[in-house]
């Protein structure tokens, strides 16, 4: 789809009776409202759909709540999860009257990041390729009260379920083949119980235009998985990530499963990351290929320098939950060390070396997790990298050792990511000027983000933890 006329033709061909208008809120959740297909005209792509923005987290107050959802025709698809034929389209948010892009709309921020890139003259395209991991559970239960709290997730393939009855029919027993902690990468069935489910997710993705590269079980027990899709430009990749999550969650629900992109739902096993590959291009030419370290160009090294310089502030947007920092700890393949290296997965930035083709030259930033709003995370990464290019920031020497095995005195000299959301927010407060260039992010948006995220941090900090009873009840 590329024009409003194309979208109308698709709606007619599909026999659509409804149109679902989707948009992303501040913190990365797809929101939607639905209108009869008769409301979809060519004019509405210019005029927008009016709606009340006062109930969207971090957006308008009630006295100034009227907003416009401006549908993007390139995002249209027929929704496979609706009982009634329904056309889906993603919108960017604008102000009423002026139709100016709303400064707190994440998709609008991503558009401005792309415009800023072109305005610098450095490149015309930023390419992003995320690798988002997730867990597929059989069930999840949780509650929080003044006098108690609990959570419990379960999966039939998990290491802790080797003793439960799972044979149907007369008698009882267990079939074994459970995945031990940190041993989920890559056993075949019957140990991997979710091959067909992941394949169905892939097929739905392909049906809706997502180019799937591979799917597999991930390292952790209890259904950790990864499905990779083809890289694209910043906004298109963020759009795809939203659709990716939508498909995965709905296919899982269809089969009585539940999916979470929460970074660290299990104690004592690997968490879920969103390693993010990045490169800059101009007029179809890759700009990160060269003759420097690992076959990179000086531009690529300066881009790395910018990301490493601003990495602690980036965590506030790329690792935006209190749970994110339960993943970012040493010992679980988590990239807590702010260094760069070819091949080395213990560094925050890895330079993949699978191919010598100039088109494949890129950097992989490993700290982000899939709880991040992709529009904000990718935009912030681009702004940090461009700051490095514009100011020729030296990334220092690469670290081609296993960082986890360094002597303590040497390891201590390697900078680290923040150890909590609170530390990350402190870093963002002190280091955010690079995000304001080109009016990509605004101070208003960042102030709102920091205020809201501090409330999340404080909400967890104020509550007793069940493990504290184990440690301290008898003191």
Secondary structure, DSSP 8 states (H G I E B T S, - for coil): --SHHHHHHHHHHHT--EEEEEEE-TTS-EEEEEEEGGG--TTHHHH-EEEE-TTSTTS--GGG-EEEEEE-GGG-EE-TT-SS-EEEEEEEEEETTT--B-TT-HHHHHHHHHHHHHHHTS-SEEEEEEEEEEEEESEEEEEEETTEEEEEEE-TTBGGGTTS----SSS-------B-TT--SS--TTTS--HHHHHHHHHHHHHTT--EEEEEE-SSTTTEEEEEE--EEHHHHHHHHHHHHHHHHHHHHHTT-EEE--TT-STTS----EEEEEEEEETTEESSBSSSGGGB-HHHHHHHHHHHHHHHHHHHHHS-STTHHHHSSTTSS---EEEEEES-TTEEEEE--S---GGG--EEE----TTS-HHHHHHHHHHHHHHHHHTT--------S-GGGS-HHHHTTS-B--SSHHHHHHHHHHS-HHHHGGGSS-HHHHHHHHHHHHHHHHHHHTS--HHHHHHHTT-
